[in-house]
Amino acid sequence: MIEAGSSLEWQEVPRPPGDTAPPGHETILFRSHDRMFSCGFWRRVPETGALEPPFHEIMCLLEGSVAIDRRDGSTLSLGPGDVLAAPHGSRATWRSLAPVRKFWAVHHGP
């Protein structure tokens, strides 16, 4: 069980080539035996990058604000408490406007 104020073990997340922002960090709370499903927390300073996950991801923003620029020209604005589904094959641009902390759950598979 994770409680408020719990100490978490944060690991540095590899950055994409050319990314000059400080690295992000994550802590994995659960990973299934077959490694197809996992969930955890992620944090990073403001950044802009591709949102093209190689897996299905559901995320809940806990802190910060994010703009998701969709390929159709529209923009989604997210803040604490908002949930975003990013299925494998989706393509958008992620712009975090303030430091972000999110809960994520991913599934690697069809």
Order of alpha helices (4+ residues) and beta strands (2+ residues): beta-beta-beta-beta-beta-beta-beta-beta-beta-beta
